[in-house]
């Protein structure tokens, strides 16, 4: 993810839940990335109807791991696999584009946005 950015990730159950399942989406470092959470998987919903989307949002440069923690039904253990997220600082240039031609010179300023305060 880049500064100010977000990503949408989809998850789906591989077997129908035996009861309603609440799934919490957990970031190992909310100072780096946050996630929308929780979401519900309805009892008996077939895998084709259990797909849910989660929005991951940039907080600051760094790395974090996003995992799922289900509660209820036949989902008693943390989901297998994780999402590894690397958040990068926003890099800007002024001017935004430069065309170089043989025998000419141009100045280009590159800046890295500071991490958000909060």
C-alpha positions as CSV (number, residue, x, y, z in Angstrom):
1,X,0.0,0.0,0.0
2,X,1.1,3.5,-0.6
3,X,0.4,6.6,1.6
4,X,-3.3,7.5,1.5
5,X,-4.1,4.2,-0.2
6,X,-6.2,1.2,0.5
7,X,-6.7,-2.3,-0.9
8,X,-9.8,-4.6,-1.0
9,X,-9.2,-8.3,-0.3
10,X,-11.9,-11.0,-0.6
11,X,-12.3,-14.0,1.6
12,X,-14.6,-17.0,1.3
13,X,-15.4,-20.0,3.5
14,X,-14.5,-23.4,2.0
15,X,-17.3,-25.2,3.9
16,X,-20.7,-24.1,5.0
17,X,-20.7,-22.8,8.6
18,X,-22.7,-25.0,11.1
19,X,-23.7,-21.8,13.0
20,X,-23.3,-18.1,12.4
21,X,-19.5,-17.2,12.4
22,X,-18.2,-13.8,13.4
23,X,-14.8,-13.2,11.7
24,X,-12.5,-10.5,13.2
25,X,-9.8,-9.2,10.8
26,X,-6.7,-8.4,12.9
27,X,-3.6,-6.3,11.9
28,X,-0.4,-7.1,13.8
29,X,0.3,-3.4,13.8
30,X,-2.6,-1.0,13.4
31,X,0.0,1.8,13.3
32,X,0.9,0.5,9.8
33,X,-2.4,-0.9,8.4
34,X,-6.0,-1.1,9.6
35,X,-8.8,-3.4,8.4
36,X,-12.5,-3.3,8.4
37,X,-13.8,-5.8,10.9
38,X,-15.7,-7.9,11.9
39,X,-17.9,-9.6,9.3
40,X,-20.4,-12.4,9.6
41,X,-20.7,-15.7,7.8
42,X,-24.3,-17.0,8.0
43,X,-25.1,-20.5,9.1
44,X,-25.4,-22.9,6.2
45,X,-24.2,-20.4,3.6
46,X,-22.5,-22.3,0.7
47,X,-19.0,-21.2,-0.2
48,X,-20.2,-19.5,-3.3
49,X,-22.4,-17.1,-1.1
50,X,-19.9,-16.7,1.8
51,X,-17.4,-14.3,0.0
52,X,-16.7,-11.2,2.0
53,X,-14.5,-8.2,1.2
54,X,-12.2,-6.4,3.7
55,X,-10.7,-3.0,3.2
56,X,-7.1,-2.6,4.3
57,X,-6.1,1.0,4.8
58,X,-2.6,2.6,5.0
59,X,-1.7,4.2,8.3
60,X,2.1,4.7,8.1
61,X,5.2,3.2,6.5
62,X,6.1,-0.2,7.8
63,X,5.2,-3.9,7.6
64,X,2.3,-5.8,9.2
65,X,0.5,-9.1,9.0
66,X,-3.3,-9.3,8.6
67,X,-5.0,-12.5,9.8
68,X,-8.6,-13.8,10.3
69,X,-9.9,-14.9,13.7
70,X,-13.2,-16.7,13.4
71,X,-15.6,-17.4,16.3
72,X,-18.5,-19.8,16.2
73,X,-19.8,-22.6,14.0
74,X,-17.3,-25.1,12.8
75,X,-14.6,-22.4,12.5
76,X,-12.8,-22.7,15.9
77,X,-9.2,-22.0,14.9
78,X,-7.6,-19.0,13.2
79,X,-7.7,-19.1,9.5
80,X,-4.8,-20.6,7.7
81,X,-2.6,-18.2,5.9
82,X,-2.1,-14.5,6.4
83,X,-1.8,-11.3,4.3
84,X,1.6,-9.7,4.5
85,X,1.3,-5.9,4.0
86,X,4.1,-3.5,3.3
87,X,3.1,0.2,3.5
88,X,5.3,2.6,1.6
89,X,5.7,6.4,2.1
90,X,4.3,8.6,-0.7
91,X,7.0,9.8,-3.0
92,X,6.4,12.9,-5.0
93,X,8.3,14.7,-7.7
94,X,8.2,18.3,-8.9
95,X,7.6,18.6,-11.7
96,X,5.5,15.4,-11.9
97,X,7.1,14.4,-15.3
98,X,10.4,15.2,-17.0
99,X,11.5,14.5,-20.5
100,X,15.3,14.5,-21.0
101,X,16.8,15.3,-24.3
102,X,20.4,14.9,-25.2
103,X,22.4,18.1,-24.4
104,X,19.8,19.4,-21.9
105,X,19.6,19.5,-18.1
106,X,16.5,19.6,-15.8
107,X,16.1,19.8,-12.1
108,X,13.8,17.4,-10.4
109,X,12.9,17.5,-6.7
110,X,12.0,14.2,-5.1
111,X,10.1,14.3,-1.7
112,X,9.0,11.6,0.7
113,X,5.8,12.5,2.6
114,X,6.2,12.4,6.4
115,X,4.2,9.8,8.3
116,X,0.8,11.0,9.3
117,X,0.4,12.4,12.8
118,X,-2.1,10.8,15.1
